[in-house]
């Protein structure tokens, strides 16, 4: 989320009300079995939002760390 907000601010993109939701918990031990980030935002330029989400995902240290150990999906909804 911080990478996405930084990308939006740096480009002064007309995107607002950004929210990221979703995660699937495993029974035991308590942990995330799957992380699915669904990005919702107010914008008239969906293509720009999708581009910025892709850029933010590639630059995210947490996503890069988790990618090998957990099913990680990031998409615009």
N, CA, C and O atoms as a Tripos MOL2 file, in Angstrom:
@<TRIPOS>MOLECULE
protein
  308   307    77     0     0
PROTEIN
NO_CHARGES

@<TRIPOS>ATOM
      1 N           0.8230   -1.1840    0.0000 N.3       1 UNK1
      2 CA          0.0000    0.0000    0.0000 C.3       1 UNK1
      3 C           0.8720    1.2530    0.0000 C.2       1 UNK1
      4 O           0.5820    2.2060   -0.7240 O.2       1 UNK1
      5 N           1.9290    1.2640    0.7980 N.am      2 UNK2
      6 CA          2.7670    2.4680    0.8420 C.3       2 UNK2
      7 C           3.4370    2.7220   -0.5020 C.2       2 UNK2
      8 O           3.5560    3.8730   -0.9220 O.2       2 UNK2
      9 N           3.8780    1.6640   -1.1860 N.am      3 UNK3
     10 CA          4.4800    1.8460   -2.5130 C.3       3 UNK3
     11 C           3.4530    2.3840   -3.5040 C.2       3 UNK3
     12 O           3.7740    3.2550   -4.3130 O.2       3 UNK3
     13 N           2.2330    1.8800   -3.4520 N.am      4 UNK4
     14 CA          1.1880    2.3370   -4.3550 C.3       4 UNK4
     15 C           0.8550    3.8060   -4.0920 C.2       4 UNK4
     16 O           0.7570    4.5920   -5.0340 O.2       4 UNK4
     17 N           0.6830    4.1800   -2.8410 N.am      5 UNK5
     18 CA          0.3690    5.5710   -2.5200 C.3       5 UNK5
     19 C           1.5030    6.5010   -2.9280 C.2       5 UNK5
     20 O           1.2520    7.6160   -3.3860 O.2       5 UNK5
     21 N           2.7440    6.0590   -2.7680 N.am      6 UNK6
     22 CA          3.8930    6.8620   -3.1940 C.3       6 UNK6
     23 C           3.8940    7.0500   -4.7090 C.2       6 UNK6
     24 O           4.1830    8.1430   -5.1960 O.2       6 UNK6
     25 N           3.5760    6.0010   -5.4530 N.am      7 UNK7
     26 CA          3.5260    6.0880   -6.9170 C.3       7 UNK7
     27 C           2.4130    7.0300   -7.3610 C.2       7 UNK7
     28 O           2.5930    7.7980   -8.3060 O.2       7 UNK7
     29 N           1.2700    6.9780   -6.6910 N.am      8 UNK8
     30 CA          0.1460    7.8630   -7.0190 C.3       8 UNK8
     31 C           0.5360    9.3190   -6.7540 C.2       8 UNK8
     32 O           0.3070   10.1920   -7.5900 O.2       8 UNK8
     33 N           1.1270    9.5700   -5.5820 N.am      9 UNK9
     34 CA          1.5250   10.9360   -5.2240 C.3       9 UNK9
     35 C           2.6090   11.4660   -6.1570 C.2       9 UNK9
     36 O           2.5440   12.6180   -6.5860 O.2       9 UNK9
     37 N           3.6050   10.6410   -6.4760 N.am     10 UNK10
     38 CA          4.7200   11.0850   -7.3240 C.3      10 UNK10
     39 C           4.2420   11.5210   -8.7020 C.2      10 UNK10
     40 O           4.8300   12.4140   -9.3110 O.2      10 UNK10
     41 N           3.1860   10.9010   -9.1910 N.am     11 UNK11
     42 CA          2.6610   11.2220  -10.5220 C.3      11 UNK11
     43 C           1.4600   12.1640  -10.4680 C.2      11 UNK11
     44 O           0.8850   12.5310  -11.4930 O.2      11 UNK11
     45 N           1.0970   12.5470   -9.2320 N.am     12 UNK12
     46 CA         -0.0910   13.3720   -9.0330 C.3      12 UNK12
     47 C          -1.2710   12.7840   -9.8070 C.2      12 UNK12
     48 O          -2.0410   13.5060  -10.4410 O.2      12 UNK12
     49 N          -1.3940   11.4550   -9.7390 N.am     13 UNK13
     50 CA         -2.4380   10.7210  -10.4600 C.3      13 UNK13
     51 C          -3.8000   10.9940   -9.8380 C.2      13 UNK13
     52 O          -3.9200   11.0800   -8.6160 O.2      13 UNK13
     53 N          -4.8260   11.1320  -10.6710 N.am     14 UNK14
     54 CA         -6.1780   11.3890  -10.1640 C.3      14 UNK14
     55 C          -6.8320   10.1050   -9.6470 C.2      14 UNK14
     56 O          -7.8050    9.6110  -10.2150 O.2      14 UNK14
     57 N          -6.2740    9.5830   -8.5600 N.am     15 UNK15
     58 CA         -6.7500    8.3370   -7.9640 C.3      15 UNK15
     59 C          -6.9580    8.5970   -6.4740 C.2      15 UNK15
     60 O          -6.0720    9.1310   -5.8070 O.2      15 UNK15
     61 N          -8.1170    8.2240   -5.9570 N.am     16 UNK16
     62 CA         -8.3970    8.4610   -4.5520 C.3      16 UNK16
     63 C          -9.1550    7.3100   -3.9240 C.2      16 UNK16
     64 O          -9.5390    6.3520   -4.5950 O.2      16 UNK16
     65 N          -9.3620    7.4260   -2.6200 N.am     17 UNK17
     66 CA        -10.1040    6.4210   -1.8560 C.3      17 UNK17
     67 C          -9.5640    5.0070   -2.0980 C.2      17 UNK17
     68 O         -10.3290    4.0800   -2.3640 O.2      17 UNK17
     69 N          -8.2580    4.8530   -2.0040 N.am     18 UNK18
     70 CA         -7.6000    3.5710   -2.2620 C.3      18 UNK18
     71 C          -7.7580    2.6700   -1.0490 C.2      18 UNK18
     72 O          -7.5080    3.0810    0.0840 O.2      18 UNK18
     73 N          -8.1790    1.4260   -1.3030 N.am     19 UNK19
     74 CA         -8.3180    0.4220   -0.2410 C.3      19 UNK19
     75 C          -7.7290   -0.8890   -0.7340 C.2      19 UNK19
     76 O          -7.8080   -1.2080   -1.9200 O.2      19 UNK19
     77 N          -7.1400   -1.6420    0.1780 N.am     20 UNK20
     78 CA         -6.6230   -2.9720   -0.1220 C.3      20 UNK20
     79 C          -7.2130   -3.9270    0.9010 C.2      20 UNK20
     80 O          -7.1310   -3.6850    2.1050 O.2      20 UNK20
     81 N          -7.8100   -5.0180    0.4190 N.am     21 UNK21
     82 CA         -8.4760   -5.9570    1.3150 C.3      21 UNK21
     83 C          -8.1670   -7.3980    0.9370 C.2      21 UNK21
     84 O          -7.7410   -7.6690   -0.1860 O.2      21 UNK21
     85 N          -8.3790   -8.3180    1.8610 N.am     22 UNK22
     86 CA         -8.4410   -9.7610    1.6510 C.3      22 UNK22
     87 C          -7.2340  -10.5160    2.2010 C.2      22 UNK22
     88 O          -6.1010  -10.0370    2.1540 O.2      22 UNK22
     89 N          -7.5030  -11.6790    2.7110 N.am     23 UNK23
     90 CA         -6.5110  -12.6180    3.1890 C.3      23 UNK23
     91 C          -7.2120  -13.8900    3.6050 C.2      23 UNK23
     92 O          -8.3360  -13.8370    4.1050 O.2      23 UNK23
     93 N          -6.5780  -15.0320    3.4120 N.am     24 UNK24
     94 CA         -7.1630  -16.3180    3.7850 C.3      24 UNK24
     95 C          -6.3260  -16.9140    4.9050 C.2      24 UNK24
     96 O          -5.1230  -17.1210    4.7420 O.2      24 UNK24
     97 N          -6.9510  -17.1890    6.0380 N.am     25 UNK25
     98 CA         -6.2380  -17.7430    7.1840 C.3      25 UNK25
     99 C          -6.2520  -19.2600    7.1540 C.2      25 UNK25
    100 O          -7.2290  -19.8790    6.7320 O.2      25 UNK25
    101 N          -5.1590  -19.8490    7.6080 N.am     26 UNK26
    102 CA         -5.0780  -21.2920    7.7770 C.3      26 UNK26
    103 C          -5.5460  -21.6300    9.1880 C.2      26 UNK26
    104 O          -5.5160  -20.7840   10.0820 O.2      26 UNK26
    105 N          -5.9730  -22.8640    9.3760 N.am     27 UNK27
    106 CA         -6.4710  -23.3000   10.6900 C.3      27 UNK27
    107 C          -5.3730  -23.3120   11.7430 C.2      27 UNK27
    108 O          -5.4440  -22.5680   12.7210 O.2      27 UNK27
    109 N          -4.3690  -24.1420   11.5530 N.am     28 UNK28
    110 CA         -3.3160  -24.2590   12.5610 C.3      28 UNK28
    111 C          -2.0130  -24.6490   11.8830 C.2      28 UNK28
    112 O          -2.0260  -25.5160   11.0100 O.2      28 UNK28
    113 N          -0.9250  -24.0620   12.2380 N.am     29 UNK29
    114 CA         -0.7850  -22.9330   13.1520 C.3      29 UNK29
    115 C          -1.3920  -21.6780   12.5240 C.2      29 UNK29
    116 O          -1.5110  -21.5920   11.3020 O.2      29 UNK29
    117 N          -1.7770  -20.7050   13.3550 N.am     30 UNK30
    118 CA         -2.3910  -19.4980   12.8110 C.3      30 UNK30
    119 C          -1.4170  -18.7570   11.8900 C.2      30 UNK30
    120 O          -0.3220  -18.3730   12.3020 O.2      30 UNK30
    121 N          -1.8250  -18.5710   10.6760 N.am     31 UNK31
    122 CA         -0.9970  -17.9060    9.6770 C.3      31 UNK31
    123 C          -1.8660  -17.6160    8.4620 C.2      31 UNK31
    124 O          -2.9900  -18.1060    8.3550 O.2      31 UNK31
    125 N          -1.3360  -16.8240    7.5600 N.am     32 UNK32
    126 CA         -2.0110  -16.6220    6.2850 C.3      32 UNK32
    127 C          -1.6280  -17.7460    5.3410 C.2      32 UNK32
    128 O          -0.4450  -17.9980    5.1130 O.2      32 UNK32
    129 N          -2.6080  -18.4070    4.8020 N.am     33 UNK33
    130 CA         -2.3950  -19.4750    3.8280 C.3      33 UNK33
    131 C          -2.2780  -18.8730    2.4380 C.2      33 UNK33
    132 O          -1.5300  -19.3630    1.5920 O.2      33 UNK33
    133 N          -3.0200  -17.8150    2.2210 N.am     34 UNK34
    134 CA         -3.0010  -17.1070    0.9490 C.3      34 UNK34
    135 C          -3.2170  -15.6300    1.2220 C.2      34 UNK34
    136 O          -3.9890  -15.2520    2.1030 O.2      34 UNK34
    137 N          -2.5350  -14.8140    0.4670 N.am     35 UNK35
    138 CA         -2.7430  -13.3770    0.5620 C.3      35 UNK35
    139 C          -3.1700  -12.9040   -0.8230 C.2      35 UNK35
    140 O          -2.4640  -13.0900   -1.8140 O.2      35 UNK35
    141 N          -4.3170  -12.3020   -0.8560 N.am     36 UNK36
    142 CA         -4.8550  -11.7720   -2.1150 C.3      36 UNK36
    143 C          -5.1580  -10.3070   -1.8560 C.2      36 UNK36
    144 O          -6.0450   -9.9760   -1.0690 O.2      36 UNK36
    145 N          -4.4280   -9.4460   -2.5120 N.am     37 UNK37
    146 CA         -4.6460   -8.0200   -2.3420 C.3      37 UNK37
    147 C          -5.5740   -7.5390   -3.4440 C.2      37 UNK37
    148 O          -5.2440   -7.6170   -4.6280 O.2      37 UNK37
    149 N          -6.7180   -7.0490   -3.0540 N.am     38 UNK38
    150 CA         -7.6720   -6.4970   -4.0040 C.3      38 UNK38
    151 C          -7.6840   -4.9890   -3.8150 C.2      38 UNK38
    152 O          -8.1080   -4.4840   -2.7760 O.2      38 UNK38
    153 N          -7.2180   -4.2860   -4.8210 N.am     39 UNK39
    154 CA         -7.0940   -2.8390   -4.7480 C.3      39 UNK39
    155 C          -8.3680   -2.2070   -5.3050 C.2      39 UNK39
    156 O          -8.7710   -2.4840   -6.4350 O.2      39 UNK39
    157 N          -8.9800   -1.3700   -4.5100 N.am     40 UNK40
    158 CA        -10.1560   -0.6210   -4.9310 C.3      40 UNK40
    159 C          -9.8090    0.8530   -4.8340 C.2      40 UNK40
    160 O          -9.1830    1.2850   -3.8660 O.2      40 UNK40
    161 N         -10.2140    1.6300   -5.8380 N.am     41 UNK41
    162 CA         -9.9220    3.0590   -5.8220 C.3      41 UNK41
    163 C         -10.9080    3.8040   -6.7030 C.2      41 UNK41
    164 O         -11.5270    3.2320   -7.6000 O.2      41 UNK41
    165 N         -11.0380    5.0840   -6.4290 N.am     42 UNK42
    166 CA        -11.8560    5.9550   -7.2640 C.3      42 UNK42
    167 C         -10.9390    6.5770   -8.3020 C.2      42 UNK42
    168 O         -10.0090    7.3070   -7.9590 O.2      42 UNK42
    169 N         -11.2010    6.2880   -9.5760 N.am     43 UNK43
    170 CA        -10.4100    6.8500  -10.6720 C.3      43 UNK43
    171 C         -11.1740    6.7280  -11.9800 C.2      43 UNK43
    172 O         -12.0250    5.8530  -12.1390 O.2      43 UNK43
    173 N         -10.8610    7.6050  -12.8990 N.am     44 UNK44
    174 CA        -11.4270    7.5070  -14.2410 C.3      44 UNK44
    175 C         -10.4390    6.8410  -15.1900 C.2      44 UNK44
    176 O         -10.7670    6.5890  -16.3500 O.2      44 UNK44
    177 N          -9.2280    6.5530  -14.7050 N.am     45 UNK45
    178 CA         -8.1840    5.9710  -15.5460 C.3      45 UNK45
    179 C          -7.7510    4.6210  -14.9690 C.2      45 UNK45
    180 O          -6.7270    4.5250  -14.2940 O.2      45 UNK45
    181 N          -8.5380    3.5900  -15.2410 N.am     46 UNK46
    182 CA         -8.2520    2.2590  -14.7130 C.3      46 UNK46
    183 C          -6.8980    1.7400  -15.2020 C.2      46 UNK46
    184 O          -6.1840    1.0730  -14.4530 O.2      46 UNK46
    185 N          -6.5430    2.0390  -16.4440 N.am     47 UNK47
    186 CA         -5.2580    1.5760  -16.9890 C.3      47 UNK47
    187 C          -4.0920    2.1460  -16.1770 C.2      47 UNK47
    188 O          -3.1250    1.4370  -15.8990 O.2      47 UNK47
    189 N          -4.1790    3.4070  -15.8010 N.am     48 UNK48
    190 CA         -3.1320    4.0160  -14.9800 C.3      48 UNK48
    191 C          -3.0830    3.3540  -13.6140 C.2      48 UNK48
    192 O          -1.9990    3.0600  -13.1100 O.2      48 UNK48
    193 N          -4.2380    3.1140  -13.0070 N.am     49 UNK49
    194 CA         -4.2800    2.4300  -11.7140 C.3      49 UNK49
    195 C          -3.6240    1.0600  -11.8160 C.2      49 UNK49
    196 O          -2.8080    0.7050  -10.9660 O.2      49 UNK49
    197 N          -3.9620    0.2940  -12.8320 N.am     50 UNK50
    198 CA         -3.3730   -1.0390  -13.0080 C.3      50 UNK50
    199 C          -1.8600   -0.9530  -13.1790 C.2      50 UNK50
    200 O          -1.1280   -1.7750  -12.6270 O.2      50 UNK50
    201 N          -1.3830    0.0370  -13.9390 N.am     51 UNK51
    202 CA          0.0610    0.2150  -14.1310 C.3      51 UNK51
    203 C           0.7420    0.5260  -12.7950 C.2      51 UNK51
    204 O           1.7860   -0.0460  -12.4800 O.2      51 UNK51
    205 N           0.1550    1.4220  -12.0190 N.am     52 UNK52
    206 CA          0.7510    1.8020  -10.7380 C.3      52 UNK52
    207 C           0.7170    0.6520   -9.7420 C.2      52 UNK52
    208 O           1.6500    0.4990   -8.9540 O.2      52 UNK52
    209 N          -0.3290   -0.1540   -9.7590 N.am     53 UNK53
    210 CA         -0.3940   -1.3270   -8.8880 C.3      53 UNK53
    211 C           0.7200   -2.3040   -9.2560 C.2      53 UNK53
    212 O           1.3870   -2.8430   -8.3730 O.2      53 UNK53
    213 N           0.9250   -2.5330  -10.5430 N.am     54 UNK54
    214 CA          1.9970   -3.4320  -10.9920 C.3      54 UNK54
    215 C           3.3590   -2.9110  -10.5570 C.2      54 UNK54
    216 O           4.1900   -3.6750  -10.0660 O.2      54 UNK54
    217 N           3.5900   -1.6250  -10.7320 N.am     55 UNK55
    218 CA          4.8650   -1.0220  -10.3160 C.3      55 UNK55
    219 C           5.0680   -1.1580   -8.8120 C.2      55 UNK55
    220 O           6.1570   -1.5080   -8.3560 O.2      55 UNK55
    221 N           4.0150   -0.8810   -8.0420 N.am     56 UNK56
    222 CA          4.1110   -0.9550   -6.5800 C.3      56 UNK56
    223 C           4.3720   -2.3850   -6.1300 C.2      56 UNK56
    224 O           5.1660   -2.6150   -5.2180 O.2      56 UNK56
    225 N           3.7090   -3.3470   -6.7620 N.am     57 UNK57
    226 CA          3.9030   -4.7540   -6.3960 C.3      57 UNK57
    227 C           5.3450   -5.1840   -6.6480 C.2      57 UNK57
    228 O           5.9470   -5.8470   -5.8040 O.2      57 UNK57
    229 N           5.8960   -4.8200   -7.7820 N.am     58 UNK58
    230 CA          7.2770   -5.2010   -8.1260 C.3      58 UNK58
    231 C           8.2900   -4.5930   -7.1690 C.2      58 UNK58
    232 O           9.3370   -5.1880   -6.9120 O.2      58 UNK58
    233 N           7.9840   -3.4060   -6.6360 N.am     59 UNK59
    234 CA          8.9210   -2.7140   -5.7480 C.3      59 UNK59
    235 C           8.7370   -3.0700   -4.2790 C.2      59 UNK59
    236 O           9.5420   -2.6670   -3.4390 O.2      59 UNK59
    237 N           7.6820   -3.8220   -3.9590 N.am     60 UNK60
    238 CA          7.3430   -4.0950   -2.5590 C.3      60 UNK60
    239 C           8.2490   -5.1670   -1.9570 C.2      60 UNK60
    240 O           8.2660   -6.3070   -2.4190 O.2      60 UNK60
    241 N           8.9910   -4.7970   -0.9370 N.am     61 UNK61
    242 CA          9.9080   -5.7390   -0.2940 C.3      61 UNK61
    243 C           9.1500   -6.8820    0.3850 C.2      61 UNK61
    244 O           9.6290   -8.0170    0.4020 O.2      61 UNK61
    245 N           7.9870   -6.5940    0.9360 N.am     62 UNK62
    246 CA          7.2030   -7.6450    1.5930 C.3      62 UNK62
    247 C           6.6690   -8.6370    0.5570 C.2      62 UNK62
    248 O           6.7680   -9.8480    0.7520 O.2      62 UNK62
    249 N           6.1110   -8.1350   -0.5280 N.am     63 UNK63
    250 CA          5.6090   -9.0250   -1.5840 C.3      63 UNK63
    251 C           6.7410   -9.8700   -2.1500 C.2      63 UNK63
    252 O           6.5660  -11.0650   -2.3870 O.2      63 UNK63
    253 N           7.8950   -9.2580   -2.3680 N.am     64 UNK64
    254 CA          9.0330  -10.0120   -2.9020 C.3      64 UNK64
    255 C           9.5100  -11.0780   -1.9250 C.2      64 UNK64
    256 O           9.9620  -12.1430   -2.3460 O.2      64 UNK64
    257 N           9.4180  -10.8080   -0.6400 N.am     65 UNK65
    258 CA          9.8150  -11.7800    0.3770 C.3      65 UNK65
    259 C           8.8310  -12.9400    0.4420 C.2      65 UNK65
    260 O           9.2350  -14.1000    0.5230 O.2      65 UNK65
    261 N           7.5390  -12.6260    0.4070 N.am     66 UNK66
    262 CA          6.5020  -13.6460    0.5560 C.3      66 UNK66
    263 C           6.2800  -14.4930   -0.6880 C.2      66 UNK66
    264 O           5.8300  -15.6350   -0.5900 O.2      66 UNK66
    265 N           6.5870  -13.9530   -1.8400 N.am     67 UNK67
    266 CA          6.2480  -14.5870   -3.1050 C.3      67 UNK67
    267 C           6.6860  -16.0540   -3.1740 C.2      67 UNK67
    268 O           5.9720  -16.8660   -3.7630 O.2      67 UNK67
    269 N           7.8060  -16.4110   -2.6070 N.am     68 UNK68
    270 CA          8.2800  -17.7920   -2.6670 C.3      68 UNK68
    271 C           7.6270  -18.7180   -1.6520 C.2      68 UNK68
    272 O           7.6550  -19.9360   -1.8280 O.2      68 UNK68
    273 N           7.0350  -18.1640   -0.5850 N.am     69 UNK69
    274 CA          6.5320  -19.0060    0.4840 C.3      69 UNK69
    275 C           5.0240  -19.0610    0.6320 C.2      69 UNK69
    276 O           4.5010  -19.8860    1.3810 O.2      69 UNK69
    277 N           4.3210  -18.1900   -0.0770 N.am     70 UNK70
    278 CA          2.8720  -18.1510    0.0520 C.3      70 UNK70
    279 C           2.2820  -17.7490   -1.3040 C.2      70 UNK70
    280 O           2.8970  -17.0010   -2.0640 O.2      70 UNK70
    281 N           1.1070  -18.2470   -1.5860 N.am     71 UNK71
    282 CA          0.4090  -17.8850   -2.8180 C.3      71 UNK71
    283 C           0.0030  -16.4270   -2.7060 C.2      71 UNK71
    284 O          -0.8520  -16.0900   -1.8870 O.2      71 UNK71
    285 N           0.5960  -15.5530   -3.5130 N.am     72 UNK72
    286 CA          0.3580  -14.1160   -3.4340 C.3      72 UNK72
    287 C          -0.2170  -13.6260   -4.7460 C.2      72 UNK72
    288 O           0.3780  -13.8250   -5.8050 O.2      72 UNK72
    289 N          -1.3790  -12.9830   -4.6770 N.am     73 UNK73
    290 CA         -2.0410  -12.4510   -5.8580 C.3      73 UNK73
    291 C          -2.3790  -10.9890   -5.5990 C.2      73 UNK73
    292 O          -2.9030  -10.6490   -4.5380 O.2      73 UNK73
    293 N          -2.0810  -10.1260   -6.5630 N.am     74 UNK74
    294 CA         -2.4090   -8.7080   -6.4610 C.3      74 UNK74
    295 C          -3.1690   -8.3340   -7.7160 C.2      74 UNK74
    296 O          -2.7030   -8.5860   -8.8270 O.2      74 UNK74
    297 N          -4.3700   -7.7190   -7.5420 N.am     75 UNK75
    298 CA         -5.1680   -7.3340   -8.7140 C.3      75 UNK75
    299 C          -6.0620   -6.1500   -8.3800 C.2      75 UNK75
    300 O          -6.3510   -5.8740   -7.2160 O.2      75 UNK75
    301 N          -6.4820   -5.4730   -9.4070 N.am     76 UNK76
    302 CA         -7.4120   -4.3600   -9.2670 C.3      76 UNK76
    303 C          -8.8170   -4.9180   -9.4330 C.2      76 UNK76
    304 O          -9.0800   -5.6820  -10.3620 O.2      76 UNK76
    305 N          -9.7230   -4.5400   -8.5320 N.am     77 UNK77
    306 CA        -11.1150   -5.0150   -8.6190 C.3      77 UNK77
    307 C         -12.0460   -3.8450   -8.8040 C.2      77 UNK77
    308 O         -13.2590   -4.0290   -8.8990 O.2      77 UNK77
@<TRIPOS>BOND
     1     1     2 1
     2     2     3 1
     3     3     4 2
     4     3     5 am
     5     5     6 1
     6     6     7 1
     7     7     8 2
     8     7     9 am
     9     9    10 1
    10    10    11 1
    11    11    12 2
    12    11    13 am
    13    13    14 1
    14    14    15 1
    15    15    16 2
    16    15    17 am
    17    17    18 1
    18    18    19 1
    19    19    20 2
    20    19    21 am
    21    21    22 1
    22    22    23 1
    23    23    24 2
    24    23    25 am
    25    25    26 1
    26    26    27 1
    27    27    28 2
    28    27    29 am
    29    29    30 1
    30    30    31 1
    31    31    32 2
    32    31    33 am
    33    33    34 1
    34    34    35 1
    35    35    36 2
    36    35    37 am
    37    37    38 1
    38    38    39 1
    39    39    40 2
    40    39    41 am
    41    41    42 1
    42    42    43 1
    43    43    44 2
    44    43    45 am
    45    45    46 1
    46    46    47 1
    47    47    48 2
    48    47    49 am
    49    49    50 1
    50    50    51 1
    51    51    52 2
    52    51    53 am
    53    53    54 1
    54    54    55 1
    55    55    56 2
    56    55    57 am
    57    57    58 1
    58    58    59 1
    59    59    60 2
    60    59    61 am
    61    61    62 1
    62    62    63 1
    63    63    64 2
    64    63    65 am
    65    65    66 1
    66    66    67 1
    67    67    68 2
    68    67    69 am
    69    69    70 1
    70    70    71 1
    71    71    72 2
    72    71    73 am
    73    73    74 1
    74    74    75 1
    75    75    76 2
    76    75    77 am
    77    77    78 1
    78    78    79 1
    79    79    80 2
    80    79    81 am
    81    81    82 1
    82    82    83 1
    83    83    84 2
    84    83    85 am
    85    85    86 1
    86    86    87 1
    87    87    88 2
    88    87    89 am
    89    89    90 1
    90    90    91 1
    91    91    92 2
    92    91    93 am
    93    93    94 1
    94    94    95 1
    95    95    96 2
    96    95    97 am
    97    97    98 1
    98    98    99 1
    99    99   100 2
   100    99   101 am
   101   101   102 1
   102   102   103 1
   103   103   104 2
   104   103   105 am
   105   105   106 1
   106   106   107 1
   107   107   108 2
   108   107   109 am
   109   109   110 1
   110   110   111 1
   111   111   112 2
   112   111   113 am
   113   113   114 1
   114   114   115 1
   115   115   116 2
   116   115   117 am
   117   117   118 1
   118   118   119 1
   119   119   120 2
   120   119   121 am
   121   121   122 1
   122   122   123 1
   123   123   124 2
   124   123   125 am
   125   125   126 1
   126   126   127 1
   127   127   128 2
   128   127   129 am
   129   129   130 1
   130   130   131 1
   131   131   132 2
   132   131   133 am
   133   133   134 1
   134   134   135 1
   135   135   136 2
   136   135   137 am
   137   137   138 1
   138   138   139 1
   139   139   140 2
   140   139   141 am
   141   141   142 1
   142   142   143 1
   143   143   144 2
   144   143   145 am
   145   145   146 1
   146   146   147 1
   147   147   148 2
   148   147   149 am
   149   149   150 1
   150   150   151 1
   151   151   152 2
   152   151   153 am
   153   153   154 1
   154   154   155 1
   155   155   156 2
   156   155   157 am
   157   157   158 1
   158   158   159 1
   159   159   160 2
   160   159   161 am
   161   161   162 1
   162   162   163 1
   163   163   164 2
   164   163   165 am
   165   165   166 1
   166   166   167 1
   167   167   168 2
   168   167   169 am
   169   169   170 1
   170   170   171 1
   171   171   172 2
   172   171   173 am
   173   173   174 1
   174   174   175 1
   175   175   176 2
   176   175   177 am
   177   177   178 1
   178   178   179 1
   179   179   180 2
   180   179   181 am
   181   181   182 1
   182   182   183 1
   183   183   184 2
   184   183   185 am
   185   185   186 1
   186   186   187 1
   187   187   188 2
   188   187   189 am
   189   189   190 1
   190   190   191 1
   191   191   192 2
   192   191   193 am
   193   193   194 1
   194   194   195 1
   195   195   196 2
   196   195   197 am
   197   197   198 1
   198   198   199 1
   199   199   200 2
   200   199   201 am
   201   201   202 1
   202   202   203 1
   203   203   204 2
   204   203   205 am
   205   205   206 1
   206   206   207 1
   207   207   208 2
   208   207   209 am
   209   209   210 1
   210   210   211 1
   211   211   212 2
   212   211   213 am
   213   213   214 1
   214   214   215 1
   215   215   216 2
   216   215   217 am
   217   217   218 1
   218   218   219 1
   219   219   220 2
   220   219   221 am
   221   221   222 1
   222   222   223 1
   223   223   224 2
   224   223   225 am
   225   225   226 1
   226   226   227 1
   227   227   228 2
   228   227   229 am
   229   229   230 1
   230   230   231 1
   231   231   232 2
   232   231   233 am
   233   233   234 1
   234   234   235 1
   235   235   236 2
   236   235   237 am
   237   237   238 1
   238   238   239 1
   239   239   240 2
   240   239   241 am
   241   241   242 1
   242   242   243 1
   243   243   244 2
   244   243   245 am
   245   245   246 1
   246   246   247 1
   247   247   248 2
   248   247   249 am
   249   249   250 1
   250   250   251 1
   251   251   252 2
   252   251   253 am
   253   253   254 1
   254   254   255 1
   255   255   256 2
   256   255   257 am
   257   257   258 1
   258   258   259 1
   259   259   260 2
   260   259   261 am
   261   261   262 1
   262   262   263 1
   263   263   264 2
   264   263   265 am
   265   265   266 1
   266   266   267 1
   267   267   268 2
   268   267   269 am
   269   269   270 1
   270   270   271 1
   271   271   272 2
   272   271   273 am
   273   273   274 1
   274   274   275 1
   275   275   276 2
   276   275   277 am
   277   277   278 1
   278   278   279 1
   279   279   280 2
   280   279   281 am
   281   281   282 1
   282   282   283 1
   283   283   284 2
   284   283   285 am
   285   285   286 1
   286   286   287 1
   287   287   288 2
   288   287   289 am
   289   289   290 1
   290   290   291 1
   291   291   292 2
   292   291   293 am
   293   293   294 1
   294   294   295 1
   295   295   296 2
   296   295   297 am
   297   297   298 1
   298   298   299 1
   299   299   300 2
   300   299   301 am
   301   301   302 1
   302   302   303 1
   303   303   304 2
   304   303   305 am
   305   305   306 1
   306   306   307 1
   307   307   308 2
@<TRIPOS>SUBSTRUCTURE
     1 UNK1         2 RESIDUE 1 A UNK
     2 UNK2         6 RESIDUE 1 A UNK
     3 UNK3        10 RESIDUE 1 A UNK
     4 UNK4        14 RESIDUE 1 A UNK
     5 UNK5        18 RESIDUE 1 A UNK
     6 UNK6        22 RESIDUE 1 A UNK
     7 UNK7        26 RESIDUE 1 A UNK
     8 UNK8        30 RESIDUE 1 A UNK
     9 UNK9        34 RESIDUE 1 A UNK
    10 UNK10       38 RESIDUE 1 A UNK
    11 UNK11       42 RESIDUE 1 A UNK
    12 UNK12       46 RESIDUE 1 A UNK
    13 UNK13       50 RESIDUE 1 A UNK
    14 UNK14       54 RESIDUE 1 A UNK
    15 UNK15       58 RESIDUE 1 A UNK
    16 UNK16       62 RESIDUE 1 A UNK
    17 UNK17       66 RESIDUE 1 A UNK
    18 UNK18       70 RESIDUE 1 A UNK
    19 UNK19       74 RESIDUE 1 A UNK
    20 UNK20       78 RESIDUE 1 A UNK
    21 UNK21       82 RESIDUE 1 A UNK
    22 UNK22       86 RESIDUE 1 A UNK
    23 UNK23       90 RESIDUE 1 A UNK
    24 UNK24       94 RESIDUE 1 A UNK
    25 UNK25       98 RESIDUE 1 A UNK
    26 UNK26      102 RESIDUE 1 A UNK
    27 UNK27      106 RESIDUE 1 A UNK
    28 UNK28      110 RESIDUE 1 A UNK
    29 UNK29      114 RESIDUE 1 A UNK
    30 UNK30      118 RESIDUE 1 A UNK
    31 UNK31      122 RESIDUE 1 A UNK
    32 UNK32      126 RESIDUE 1 A UNK
    33 UNK33      130 RESIDUE 1 A UNK
    34 UNK34      134 RESIDUE 1 A UNK
    35 UNK35      138 RESIDUE 1 A UNK
    36 UNK36      142 RESIDUE 1 A UNK
    37 UNK37      146 RESIDUE 1 A UNK
    38 UNK38      150 RESIDUE 1 A UNK
    39 UNK39      154 RESIDUE 1 A UNK
    40 UNK40      158 RESIDUE 1 A UNK
    41 UNK41      162 RESIDUE 1 A UNK
    42 UNK42      166 RESIDUE 1 A UNK
    43 UNK43      170 RESIDUE 1 A UNK
    44 UNK44      174 RESIDUE 1 A UNK
    45 UNK45      178 RESIDUE 1 A UNK
    46 UNK46      182 RESIDUE 1 A UNK
    47 UNK47      186 RESIDUE 1 A UNK
    48 UNK48      190 RESIDUE 1 A UNK
    49 UNK49      194 RESIDUE 1 A UNK
    50 UNK50      198 RESIDUE 1 A UNK
    51 UNK51      202 RESIDUE 1 A UNK
    52 UNK52      206 RESIDUE 1 A UNK
    53 UNK53      210 RESIDUE 1 A UNK
    54 UNK54      214 RESIDUE 1 A UNK
    55 UNK55      218 RESIDUE 1 A UNK
    56 UNK56      222 RESIDUE 1 A UNK
    57 UNK57      226 RESIDUE 1 A UNK
    58 UNK58      230 RESIDUE 1 A UNK
    59 UNK59      234 RESIDUE 1 A UNK
    60 UNK60      238 RESIDUE 1 A UNK
    61 UNK61      242 RESIDUE 1 A UNK
    62 UNK62      246 RESIDUE 1 A UNK
    63 UNK63      250 RESIDUE 1 A UNK
    64 UNK64      254 RESIDUE 1 A UNK
    65 UNK65      258 RESIDUE 1 A UNK
    66 UNK66      262 RESIDUE 1 A UNK
    67 UNK67      266 RESIDUE 1 A UNK
    68 UNK68      270 RESIDUE 1 A UNK
    69 UNK69      274 RESIDUE 1 A UNK
    70 UNK70      278 RESIDUE 1 A UNK
    71 UNK71      282 RESIDUE 1 A UNK
    72 UNK72      286 RESIDUE 1 A UNK
    73 UNK73      290 RESIDUE 1 A UNK
    74 UNK74      294 RESIDUE 1 A UNK
    75 UNK75      298 RESIDUE 1 A UNK
    76 UNK76      302 RESIDUE 1 A UNK
    77 UNK77      306 RESIDUE 1 A UNK
